[in-house]
Amino acid sequence: MARPKLDIDPKKVEALASYGCLNTEIASFFGCEKSTITKRFSTQVRKGKDSGKIRLRQKQFETAMNGNVAMLIWLGKQMLDQRDKQDLEASGDIGITLKKIITDERPGE
């Protein structure tokens, strides 16, 4: 005989997922197997996780717009493909130069 179906509130599953809870943690909260959450509530879990990401992005954006320079830089790199410019200069035969450094400057030899 099959076990009786647990009465699990889908809205609570969604809320827990929105805080970043893993399926194993949600299952533990309800006293069921992870597979129960994965099979019966995949839509609520996905919706909750997406909702949590949206709230986090909103807070990051607000923080940046309130003048947090580090967050402005980070969001610029993430959302606008901005990057720090790094100028590299090289001359001569790089392969030979690097090989010489590696073989000639080993510690303890």
Wavefront OBJ file of the C-alpha trace (Angstrom):
o trace
v 0.000 0.000 0.000
v 1.287 3.460 -0.926
v 2.003 6.101 1.649
v -0.598 8.832 2.062
v 0.201 11.979 0.095
v 1.688 14.670 2.332
v -0.187 17.955 2.532
v 2.526 20.372 1.420
v 1.651 24.023 0.790
v 2.949 24.970 -2.688
v 3.143 28.645 -1.672
v 5.434 27.727 1.225
v 7.632 25.681 -1.141
v 7.873 28.721 -3.427
v 8.674 31.022 -0.501
v 11.457 28.747 0.781
v 12.920 28.456 -2.721
v 12.865 32.258 -3.031
v 15.310 32.425 -0.115
v 17.675 30.105 -1.968
v 16.801 26.929 -0.064
v 17.858 23.740 -1.792
v 15.352 20.991 -2.543
v 16.922 18.896 0.221
v 16.375 21.710 2.722
v 12.778 22.246 1.607
v 12.151 18.501 1.877
v 13.635 18.464 5.368
v 11.359 21.346 6.379
v 8.283 19.379 5.306
v 9.594 16.017 6.505
v 9.581 14.367 3.105
v 12.019 13.064 0.530
v 13.861 15.386 -1.837
v 12.255 13.533 -4.752
v 8.813 14.618 -3.528
v 9.786 18.267 -3.833
v 11.587 17.714 -7.126
v 8.708 15.812 -8.751
v 5.622 17.540 -7.344
v 6.804 21.129 -6.956
v 9.357 21.831 -9.709
v 7.283 24.762 -11.006
v 7.031 26.374 -7.557
v 10.743 25.819 -6.888
v 11.743 27.444 -10.214
v 9.348 30.355 -9.677
v 10.625 30.872 -6.127
v 14.296 30.771 -7.120
v 13.659 33.252 -9.937
v 11.759 35.534 -7.555
v 14.680 35.489 -5.113
v 17.134 36.376 -7.885
v 14.948 39.280 -8.960
v 14.783 40.648 -5.393
v 18.562 40.326 -5.060
v 19.143 42.159 -8.340
v 16.754 44.911 -7.194
v 18.726 45.367 -3.960
v 22.038 45.389 -5.823
v 20.701 47.991 -8.228
v 19.344 50.131 -5.375
v 22.687 49.867 -3.569
v 24.541 50.965 -6.695
v 22.146 53.839 -7.363
v 22.594 54.999 -3.753
v 26.260 55.596 -4.534
v 28.003 52.345 -3.637
v 30.952 52.604 -6.039
v 31.962 48.947 -5.709
v 28.450 47.838 -6.653
v 28.365 50.293 -9.566
v 31.620 48.831 -10.901
v 30.511 45.235 -10.363
v 27.110 45.749 -12.047
v 28.810 47.575 -14.915
v 31.016 44.551 -15.497
v 28.137 42.071 -15.136
v 25.394 43.868 -17.034
v 27.227 46.163 -19.431
v 30.245 44.000 -20.308
v 32.552 46.688 -18.978
v 36.026 45.640 -17.911
v 39.230 46.956 -16.474
v 41.667 47.849 -19.231
v 44.930 45.964 -18.990
v 47.754 47.015 -21.266
v 50.346 44.361 -21.924
v 53.631 44.986 -23.652
v 55.926 42.339 -24.961
v 59.006 42.376 -27.095
v 61.406 39.805 -28.383
v 60.861 36.086 -28.413
v 58.470 35.540 -25.509
v 58.641 31.723 -25.665
v 62.407 31.677 -25.160
v 62.278 34.345 -22.458
v 59.628 32.486 -20.462
v 61.411 29.165 -20.847
v 64.659 30.714 -19.624
v 62.952 32.207 -16.556
v 61.311 28.902 -15.687
v 64.486 26.800 -16.015
v 66.964 29.316 -14.590
v 65.023 30.490 -11.529
v 63.754 27.397 -9.781
v 63.787 27.787 -5.993
v 66.293 25.646 -4.129
v 68.499 24.815 -7.113
l 1 2 3 4 5 6 7 8 9 10 11 12 13 14 15 16 17 18 19 20 21 22 23 24 25 26 27 28 29 30 31 32 33 34 35 36 37 38 39 40 41 42 43 44 45 46 47 48 49 50 51 52 53 54 55 56 57 58 59 60 61 62 63 64 65 66 67 68 69 70 71 72 73 74 75 76 77 78 79 80 81 82 83 84 85 86 87 88 89 90 91 92 93 94 95 96 97 98 99 100 101 102 103 104 105 106 107 108 109
